[in-house]
Amino acid sequence: MFKSVFYLIIGLSLFLSACSSNKKGKSENAKSSGPIDVDVSIAKVVDYANIIEANGNILAQDFVELKSEISGRIVFLNIKEGAWVSEGTLLVKLNDEDLQAQLRKYKSQLELAVINEKRLNSLYLAKGINAADYDQAVNQVNNIEADIAYTDALLRKTEIRAPFSGVIGLRNVSKGAIINSQDVLATLQAKEGLKVDFVLPESYVSAIKNGSEVDVISSFGSTFKARIIGVEPQINTATRNIKIRALLLGDIAGLSPGAFVKVKFNEGAERKRMLVTSNCIIPETRFKKMAVIKNGKIVMTVVETGIRNGAFVEITNGLNIGDTFAINGLLYLKPDAEVKVRSVK
């Protein structure tokens, strides 16, 4: 019994001694680790023009889906796929036999009403009838003329004509088909002038002006010039972007409506900006910080950022010209940690 207790006491003593030695060793290692080697850079301003790149879509100058205003059966079809048509060309004609018959009836009634009005006019001038009888005859003529005008309007709705000059797309119907106002017969688009739509963040609203030029880069690598012709006045509340439209200039061979392009927009002339590489920024929940070195120690400094282009970020506040900041090993740097400058980049 006494031997067991003796051995237990000896074991505990050895264990506590080992723990004490381990802590002492760690403390000595920590003291001997010394300053942390870091690469640094010096804050300065440079002349920089902010070129913004956005995605865009090519649009036709004019585009329409050809539809009928009324239901009916196609009796004439002049939609030639891929053909160019001039404005006013008759493309589709619907059956109008009932309307033509109605129109002939109204014209016959109008002839009789006009004869009756002339006869009563003579009697009215001779004071053979009162004014009310003559006014009724005049009113009948006017009513029939209105019926004829209404029927003519219905007849025009049986014709579908090209609203502008352009190229017809693929045909979706055949002669003899019965269509309604929801059926798309084909598309028509003017390709003489193409436009491009693209969006930019709302922060660039002040830099966007009608008449400014942008570069449009197609999927096959060609670059085209375009001039801004309009800006959507309403900012998209979901994306906080603003929509812009530009008209393509010069030779636009190879571009087609619906094509995807890249749009490069120059925010303005070159101006002084303080740029740092994006890996120097330490993002936190509420702030962005940089590891600034002062008197050989780390000072975590809150900064505000501006434009971001590629690997660089603009610093708008928090960093002064001439400040030295760490550009690597940021995960191991703590406030007031001692550092040693390994190189300046």
Number of C-alpha atoms within 10 A of each C-alpha: 5 7 8 9 10 10 11 11 11 11 12 11 11 11 11 11 11 12 11 11 12 12 11 12 12 11 11 11 11 10 9 9 8 12 13 15 15 18 16 21 19 15 16 16 16 11 12 14 14 17 14 17 17 16 16 23 18 23 24 20 17 17 17 16 14 22 17 21 17 14 16 18 16 20 15 16 16 14 21 15 15 14 12 15 21 13 12 12 14 17 18 21 22 25 18 19 10 9 15 15 10 14 19 12 13 19 15 11 15 20 13 11 19 17 13 16 21 14 13 22 20 13 14 17 12 9 10 11 14 12 13 10 13 20 14 13 19 18 13 17 19 15 13 20 16 13 16 19 14 13 17 14 11 16 19 15 17 21 19 21 19 19 17 17 18 23 20 23 19 14 16 12 16 13 14 14 12 15 19 14 13 11 16 16 21 18 20 25 20 20 19 12 14 20 22 27 20 20 20 19 15 14 11 12 15 8 11 19 14 13 13 14 20 19 17 25 18 19 12 9 10 12 15 18 17 22 19 20 15 16 19 11 10 10 15 14 8 6 11 13 18 21 17 20 22 25 22 23 14 9 9 16 7 9 19 14 17 12 14 16 23 19 25 17 19 17 15 12 9 12 11 11 19 21 23 22 15 15 15 20 20 17 12 9 5 6 11 16 19 22 24 22 23 14 9 14 19 20 19 18 17 18 16 13 16 13 16 16 15 8 10 15 20 18 21 15 12 13 20 14 10 11 13 19 25 25 21 15 12 15 7 8 19 13 13 14 15 17 20 15 16 11 10 13 9
